[in-house]
Amino acid sequence: MNWNSQRIHAAVSRWVTKPQRLTMKKVLHYIYDPLCGWCYAAEALVEAAASRAAGQFEIELHAGGLFARTHLPVATRDHIRIADARIGEMTGQVFGQAYLNGLLNDPETIYDSALPIRGVLAANAIKPGSSLPMLKALQRAHYRDGMRIVEIPTIARVAESIGLDTARFTAAFEETNKGALAKHLESTHRLMHDVGARGYPTFVAQVDQGFERLPHERFYGNAEGFAEMVSGVLGNGVSPQS
């Protein structure tokens, strides 16, 4: 769908901070959830885009909160298993046996997006730029190793695995529970509403003060093609619909 940049800018002006309007950043906004299988599928897309970001655009992560501390019924877990198989075929992403036969099979497995999101926020707080590495590590811990990334000690171990100091991370993680998480989720949901996003993942290009959702589905398995599209839009301001 094509979006009128002026209309979108009017809608999102309350979301974009004043410094952003003044500096007219070029940004790839990545709307995700750490427990979303299709966001795990998009790992290569994000990495390919990030490899071209230097000097052209920034990447900002916006977590949405897909699950609110719940157990999944059998039908939902069966649906996820089918989707995971499709993701593996399309992208080559690995789903480990500890996940398939462990977490996904276990009716007592808790799904709670808030805790791993706090992990990503805490990682970036103590080391700016570490959002993507932390998200990748959490997703792989979940989908490949069958680790319970809704448990705080597990999240801390994942942070340590990407080189973050455990004590500093733990302190930053606790801080995220003092309003930072709620503020982040509210900002994400406002952005999703303003650009018409309906799920995860969603990619949004910000060129100066215009916003446009980018098509990504056809690029699963073609990360370089996605990166070329993003670079074209954010490097040259050319609509992907052109």
Secondary structure, DSSP 8 states (H G I E B T S, - for coil): ----HHHHHHHHTTTS-HHHHHHT-EEEEEEE-TT-HHHHHTHHHHHHHHTTTTTT-EEEEEE-----SB---HHHHHHHHHHHHHHHHHH-----HHIIIIITT-TT--B-THHHHHHHHHHHHHSTT-HHHHHHHHHHHHHTT---TTSHHHHHHHHHHTT--HHHHHHHHHHIIIIIHHHHHHHHHHHHHHHT--SSSEEEEEETTEEEEE--GGGTT-HHHHHHHHHHHHHH---TT-
